[in-house]
Amino acid sequence: MKILAINPGSTSTKIAVFENDKPILVRSIRHTVDELKAFPKIIDQFEFRKNLVLKELENNNIPFDFDAIVGRGGLVKPIAGGVYEVNETMRNDTRNAMRTHACNLGCLIADELATMLPHCRAFIADPGVVDEMDEMRHITGSPLMPRVAIWHALNQRAIARRFAREQGTIYENLNLIICHLGGGISIGTHANGRAIDVNNALDGEGPFSPERAGTLPTGQLIDLCYSGKFTKEELKKRISGQAGLASHLGSTDMMEIEDRIEKGDKHAKLVVDAMIYQVAKAIGAAAIPLYGQVDAILITGGIAHSPYVIPRLQAYVSFLAPVYIYPGEDEMEALALNALGVLNGDLPLSVYE
């Protein structure tokens, strides 16, 4: 089976070509700020990114011939985890999604490319809106604002399954806390193969991150909204995009920030230490749904490479359970293997309705 995986991110489009479970090509196509400025809306980047995918395949002499094309799912309505075939309902919901992110382009590009080939199918797998929380966990102090799950479902599940294989067991037999440390930070409580509690890592819950504000003081936020100093769009960016380390330190580059700390930048150290502290508190809270019966804490994402962040985070949380570090992410392999599982009949196919 030949599979093409496509993962659009804020500043890159990652692609991977697999023959069965073997990667043939893995590439990350970077996009400059100037390139993306040409598009008023993220959905306007569709043709630009689609053509870059085709060009990358051509440049690497990869024939455009696939059994399946799988894209990172978009920020549509809450759905259960699994693999979904792209259909008209999904396409419509994605084009009209309330939340904008480059990941919304994943299913659209996959579907468009699949239609160019005979007998090729288009899928998504474990999108960021996977919601397996029960009704109680959605309730907040205001019925107008229920909790929303937006998290790194694809990578968290991939890392969970990888850890389970290494331990000689299966994901469905484990109680795990998984923390994805990237531009956004998501922390999931996983009980026997289900994510029973996760935060909204995009626009307003949990620890602050390199790009996101996390939970904010509600009263102060309301005052800011009515201060007349910012437009709605400007305030949205102050929550996601131009928030967190970006707003405090003017950078989201952890290597550059750590270099500043090494050179004696006390403010940078203070802010990063605060982020680590907030992440640790959230990991501690994630043990509550499991009644403290945690088999392991898994730390993943780009910041899991950090020699500054990881030892300090481990010092906070290692009393809860053994801590395992998985730097980076397994999203491209996860996308491909999910599609392969459906093609081979090893995984069920869910229907988006």
C-alpha positions as CSV (number, residue, x, y, z in Angstrom):
1,M,0.0,0.0,0.0
2,K,1.3,3.5,-0.9
3,I,0.2,6.2,1.5
4,L,0.7,10.0,1.4
5,A,0.3,11.8,4.7
6,I,-0.1,15.6,4.9
7,N,0.1,17.7,8.0
8,P,-0.3,21.5,7.6
9,G,1.0,23.5,10.5
10,S,1.2,27.2,11.2
11,T,4.6,27.7,9.5
12,S,5.2,24.5,7.7
13,T,3.5,21.7,5.7
14,K,4.9,18.3,6.5
15,I,4.5,15.4,4.1
16,A,5.4,11.7,4.3
17,V,5.2,8.9,1.8
18,F,4.9,5.3,3.2
19,E,5.0,2.0,1.5
20,N,3.0,-0.1,4.0
21,D,4.7,0.8,7.3
22,K,8.0,1.9,5.9
23,P,8.7,5.7,5.3
24,I,10.0,6.4,1.8
25,L,10.1,10.2,2.1
26,V,9.6,12.6,5.1
27,R,9.8,16.3,4.5
28,S,8.9,19.5,6.3
29,I,8.3,22.4,3.9
30,R,8.8,25.7,5.7
31,H,6.8,28.8,5.0
32,T,8.2,32.2,5.6
33,V,6.1,35.0,7.2
34,D,6.3,36.9,3.9
35,E,4.9,33.9,1.9
36,L,1.9,33.6,4.2
37,K,1.3,37.3,4.4
38,A,0.0,37.1,0.8
39,F,-3.1,35.2,2.0
40,P,-5.7,37.1,4.0
41,K,-7.2,33.9,5.4
42,I,-5.8,30.5,6.1
43,I,-8.3,28.9,3.8
44,D,-6.8,31.0,1.0
45,Q,-3.5,29.0,1.4
46,F,-5.2,25.9,-0.1
47,E,-3.8,26.0,-3.6
48,F,-0.4,27.3,-2.4
49,R,0.1,24.4,0.0
50,K,-1.4,21.8,-2.3
51,N,1.0,22.8,-5.2
52,L,3.9,22.7,-2.8
53,V,3.0,19.1,-1.9
54,L,2.9,18.1,-5.6
55,K,6.2,19.9,-6.3
56,E,7.9,18.2,-3.4
57,L,6.8,14.8,-4.7
58,E,8.1,15.6,-8.1
59,N,11.4,16.9,-6.9
60,N,12.0,13.6,-5.1
61,N,10.9,11.5,-8.0
62,I,7.9,10.1,-6.1
63,P,5.2,9.0,-8.6
64,F,1.8,10.5,-7.9
65,D,0.2,7.1,-7.3
66,F,-1.4,6.3,-3.9
67,D,-3.9,4.0,-2.4
68,A,-4.7,6.6,0.3
69,I,-4.0,10.2,1.2
70,V,-4.5,11.0,4.9
71,G,-4.5,14.6,6.2
72,R,-4.4,16.0,9.7
73,G,-8.0,16.7,10.7
74,G,-9.3,20.2,11.2
75,L,-11.0,22.0,14.1
76,V,-14.6,20.9,13.3
77,K,-17.2,19.6,15.7
78,P,-16.2,17.3,18.6
79,I,-15.9,13.7,17.5
80,A,-14.7,10.4,18.9
81,G,-11.1,9.3,18.2
82,G,-10.4,7.1,15.2
83,V,-10.0,7.2,11.4
84,Y,-12.6,9.0,9.2
85,E,-13.1,9.0,5.5
86,V,-13.5,12.6,4.1
87,N,-17.0,13.2,3.0
88,E,-19.1,16.2,1.9
89,T,-20.3,16.9,5.5
90,M,-16.7,17.1,6.7
91,R,-15.7,19.3,3.8
92,N,-18.5,21.7,4.5
93,D,-17.8,21.8,8.3
94,T,-14.1,22.4,7.6
95,R,-14.6,25.3,5.2
96,N,-17.0,26.9,7.7
97,A,-15.1,26.1,10.9
98,M,-15.4,28.7,13.7
99,R,-11.8,28.2,14.7
100,T,-9.1,28.9,12.1
101,H,-5.8,26.9,12.0
102,A,-3.7,25.6,9.2
103,C,-4.7,22.0,10.2
104,N,-8.1,22.8,8.6
105,L,-6.4,22.5,5.3
106,G,-5.4,18.8,5.9
107,C,-8.6,17.0,4.9
108,L,-9.3,19.5,2.1
109,I,-5.9,18.9,0.4
110,A,-6.0,15.2,1.0
111,D,-9.5,15.0,-0.6
112,E,-8.6,17.2,-3.6
113,L,-5.5,15.1,-4.3
114,A,-7.3,11.8,-3.9
115,T,-9.9,12.8,-6.5
116,M,-7.1,13.1,-9.0
117,L,-6.4,9.4,-8.7
118,P,-8.5,6.3,-9.5
119,H,-9.4,4.2,-6.4
120,C,-7.6,6.5,-4.0
121,R,-9.3,7.2,-0.6
122,A,-8.9,10.3,1.6
123,F,-8.9,10.1,5.4
124,I,-8.2,12.0,8.5
125,A,-7.2,10.5,11.9
126,D,-7.5,11.6,15.5
127,P,-8.0,15.3,14.8
128,G,-7.5,18.0,17.5
129,V,-11.2,18.1,18.3
130,V,-11.4,14.5,19.5
131,D,-13.6,14.6,22.6
132,E,-14.1,11.5,24.7
133,M,-14.9,13.4,28.0
134,D,-18.1,12.6,29.8
135,E,-20.8,15.2,30.3
136,M,-19.7,16.2,33.8
137,R,-16.2,17.2,32.6
138,H,-17.6,19.7,30.1
139,I,-19.4,21.7,32.8
140,T,-18.0,25.0,34.0
141,G,-19.3,27.7,36.3
142,S,-21.3,29.2,33.4
143,P,-23.7,27.2,31.2
144,L,-22.8,29.7,28.4
145,M,-19.2,28.4,28.3
146,P,-18.8,24.7,28.5
147,R,-15.3,23.2,28.4
148,V,-14.0,22.4,25.0
149,A,-11.4,19.8,24.1
150,I,-8.8,20.9,21.6
151,W,-5.5,19.0,22.0
152,H,-2.7,17.1,20.3
153,A,-4.8,14.0,20.0
154,L,-2.9,12.5,17.1
155,N,0.6,12.7,18.7
156,Q,-0.6,11.9,22.2
157,R,-2.2,8.7,21.0
158,A,0.8,7.8,18.9
159,I,3.1,8.2,21.8
160,A,0.8,6.3,24.1
161,R,0.8,3.3,21.7
162,R,4.6,3.5,21.2
163,F,5.1,3.5,25.0
164,A,2.7,0.5,25.4
165,R,4.6,-1.5,22.8
166,E,7.9,-0.8,24.6
167,Q,6.3,-2.0,27.8
168,G,5.0,-5.2,26.2
169,T,1.3,-4.2,26.7
170,I,-1.4,-2.3,24.9
171,Y,-2.6,1.3,25.3
172,E,-6.1,0.1,26.4
173,N,-4.5,-1.5,29.5
174,L,-2.8,1.7,30.8
175,N,-3.6,4.8,32.8
176,L,-1.4,7.6,31.5
177,I,-0.8,11.3,31.7
178,I,0.5,12.6,28.4
179,C,1.9,16.1,28.0
180,H,2.6,17.6,24.6
181,L,5.0,20.5,24.8
182,G,4.9,22.6,21.6
183,G,3.7,25.9,20.4
184,G,0.6,25.0,22.4
185,I,0.6,22.7,25.4
186,S,-2.0,20.0,25.9
187,I,-2.2,17.6,28.8
188,G,-4.4,14.5,28.6
189,T,-5.6,12.0,31.1
190,H,-5.8,8.6,29.4
191,A,-7.7,5.7,31.0
192,N,-7.7,2.4,29.3
193,G,-7.5,3.7,25.8
194,R,-9.8,6.8,26.2
195,A,-8.8,10.4,26.8
196,I,-11.2,11.1,29.7
197,D,-10.0,14.7,30.3
198,V,-8.0,17.1,28.2
199,N,-7.6,20.9,28.1
200,N,-8.4,23.4,25.3
201,A,-4.8,24.0,24.2
202,L,-5.7,26.4,21.5
203,D,-7.7,29.3,23.0
204,G,-7.9,29.5,26.7
205,E,-7.3,26.6,29.1
206,G,-4.3,25.2,30.9
207,P,-0.7,26.4,31.2
208,F,0.6,29.2,29.0
209,S,2.9,28.0,26.2
210,P,5.3,29.6,23.6
211,E,2.4,30.9,21.6
212,R,-0.7,30.7,23.8
213,A,-2.0,32.4,26.9
214,G,-3.6,29.5,28.6
215,T,-6.1,30.2,31.5
216,L,-6.4,33.9,32.2
217,P,-8.0,35.9,35.0
218,T,-11.6,36.3,33.7
219,G,-12.4,39.6,35.2
220,Q,-9.2,41.3,33.9
221,L,-9.9,39.7,30.5
222,I,-13.4,41.2,30.4
223,D,-12.0,44.6,31.4
224,L,-9.5,44.4,28.6
225,C,-12.2,43.6,26.1
226,Y,-14.0,46.8,26.9
227,S,-10.9,49.0,27.3
228,G,-11.1,50.2,23.7
229,K,-7.4,49.5,23.3
230,F,-7.7,46.4,21.1
231,T,-10.0,45.1,18.3
232,K,-11.6,41.6,18.7
233,E,-9.0,40.1,16.3
234,E,-6.1,41.7,18.1
235,L,-7.4,40.3,21.4
236,K,-7.8,36.8,19.8
237,K,-4.1,37.0,18.9
238,R,-3.3,37.9,22.5
239,I,-4.8,34.6,23.5
240,S,-3.4,32.4,20.7
241,G,-0.4,33.3,18.5
242,Q,1.0,36.4,20.1
243,A,0.7,35.2,23.7
244,G,2.8,33.2,26.2
245,L,6.5,33.3,25.6
246,A,6.0,35.3,22.4
247,S,4.3,38.2,24.4
248,H,6.6,38.0,27.4
249,L,9.9,37.5,25.6
250,G,9.3,38.3,22.0
251,S,10.3,34.8,20.9
252,T,9.0,31.3,20.7
253,D,12.4,29.7,20.0
254,M,13.3,27.7,23.1
255,M,17.0,27.3,22.0
256,E,17.3,31.1,21.7
257,I,15.5,31.7,25.0
258,E,17.6,29.2,26.8
259,D,20.7,30.9,25.4
260,R,19.5,34.1,26.9
261,I,19.0,32.4,30.2
262,E,22.5,31.0,30.2
263,K,23.8,34.5,29.5
264,G,22.1,35.8,32.6
265,D,18.7,37.0,31.4
266,K,16.8,36.9,34.7
267,H,13.5,37.9,33.2
268,A,13.6,35.1,30.6
269,K,14.4,32.6,33.4
270,L,11.5,33.9,35.5
271,V,9.0,33.5,32.6
272,V,10.2,30.1,31.5
273,D,10.2,28.9,35.1
274,A,6.6,30.1,35.5
275,M,5.6,28.1,32.4
276,I,7.2,25.0,33.7
277,Y,5.5,25.5,37.0
278,Q,2.1,25.8,35.3
279,V,2.7,22.7,33.3
280,A,3.6,20.8,36.4
281,K,0.5,21.9,38.2
282,A,-1.7,20.8,35.3
283,I,0.0,17.4,35.2
284,G,-0.7,17.0,38.9
285,A,-4.3,17.9,38.3
286,A,-4.5,15.3,35.5
287,A,-3.8,12.6,38.1
288,I,-7.1,13.3,39.9
289,P,-9.5,11.6,37.3
290,L,-7.3,8.5,37.7
291,Y,-7.6,8.6,41.5
292,G,-3.8,8.8,41.5
293,Q,-3.4,5.4,39.9
294,V,-1.0,6.6,37.1
295,D,1.2,4.0,35.3
296,A,3.4,6.6,33.6
297,I,3.8,10.3,32.6
298,L,4.8,10.7,29.0
299,I,6.4,14.0,27.9
300,T,6.5,14.7,24.2
301,G,6.6,17.6,21.6
302,G,9.3,19.9,20.4
303,I,10.1,21.3,23.9
304,A,10.8,17.8,25.2
305,H,14.2,18.3,23.6
306,S,14.9,21.1,26.0
307,P,17.8,20.5,28.5
308,Y,16.4,23.4,30.6
309,V,12.7,22.6,30.8
310,I,12.7,18.8,31.1
311,P,14.8,18.2,34.3
312,R,12.9,21.0,36.1
313,L,9.5,19.6,35.0
314,Q,10.6,16.1,36.0
315,A,11.6,17.4,39.5
316,Y,8.1,18.6,40.0
317,V,6.1,15.6,38.9
318,S,8.2,12.4,39.2
319,F,6.7,11.6,42.6
320,L,3.4,10.9,40.8
321,A,4.6,8.2,38.4
322,P,7.7,7.2,36.3
323,V,8.4,9.9,33.7
324,Y,9.3,9.0,30.1
325,I,10.5,11.5,27.5
326,Y,9.6,11.3,23.8
327,P,11.1,14.4,22.1
328,G,9.4,15.6,18.9
329,E,6.3,14.0,17.6
330,D,5.2,10.8,15.7
331,E,2.3,12.5,13.8
332,M,3.4,11.6,10.3
333,E,3.9,7.9,11.1
334,A,0.6,7.9,13.1
335,L,-1.3,9.4,10.2
336,A,0.1,6.8,7.7
337,L,-0.4,3.8,10.1
338,N,-4.0,4.8,10.8
339,A,-4.7,4.9,7.1
340,L,-2.9,1.6,6.5
341,G,-4.9,0.0,9.3
342,V,-8.1,0.9,7.6
343,L,-6.9,-0.3,4.2
344,N,-5.8,-3.6,5.7
345,G,-9.0,-4.0,7.7
346,D,-7.1,-3.9,11.0
347,L,-8.8,-0.7,12.2
348,P,-12.5,0.4,12.0
349,L,-13.5,3.3,9.8
350,S,-15.7,5.9,11.5
351,V,-18.3,8.0,9.6
352,Y,-18.3,11.7,10.0
353,E,-21.9,12.9,10.4
